[in-house]
Every structure is written in structure tokens, then in C-alpha cells.
């Protein structure tokens, strides 16, 4: 029985074959810039949310010169896309989602700052906190 389960469950090698970091890098960066424009993220916010990349790196990525991203960067981009998806599911209108994202919030983990301010502080844990809050709001574990 355990063997049958192990055969059904994809291994790390299986997942690596499906999509490698190299395969995901350029599409994720492209989605990031669309999301950053939609959210109105400044250049410094973009640099922080990506883990402290330099202006030159951000410029290179914006002009299509995207290397294979580090796992940390892919995780950050995945969290951002999850935040975006959750906002789209919670709010029926983009403007309402934007207002919530940009407004100060006293709930934990925000502590009086906006979800945007927390998400763009630069720590991956901050992105996780925003994503987890939205997932809890949606009733997702």
C-alpha cells in the first residue's frame, strides 16, 4: 500500500521536470512587472519585494534580460501572485482591493500599517504574513 502511494505522489525530480527554475524565471518576472504596474509599486518597492535586487538588476529584468532566478526570488514572486489571486477572489472590484491593500490595518500582522507597506518591507516573512492573512480571510488553510 505504501508503495502505491509513493508511486502516485510526484517526486521532487518529477516536479523539476515539469518546470525548472529556468523555465519559470522569465514568465514570473513578466507577471511581476504587470502586477507591480497594477499595484503602482515604486522602483524601490519593487527592489525590496524582490529581495533587495539592485536598480541595474531590476532594469535588466524589465528589458527582458532575466537569468535563472534563485529559489528565494521564485518563492517571493509566487507569494505575490498568491496575494494578487486572493485579492481578486475576496474583492469583486479592483478599486476595493486596491483601497484595502493601501489602507492602514490594525489587525495582526499589520500593526497599523497597510498590507502594501508590510508586503514591500523586504522580508519574505512579510509576504508570507500578508498571504496567510488573506488565505485565512478566505477560509483557506
Secondary structure, 3 states (H helix, E strand, C coil): CHHHHHHHCCCHHHHHHHCCHHHHHHHHHHHHHHHHHHHCCCHHHHHHHCCCCCHHHHHHHHCCCCCCCCHHHHHHHHHHHHHHHHHHHHCCCHHHHHHHHHCECCCCCCCCCEHHHHHCCCCHHHHHHHHHHHHHHHCCC
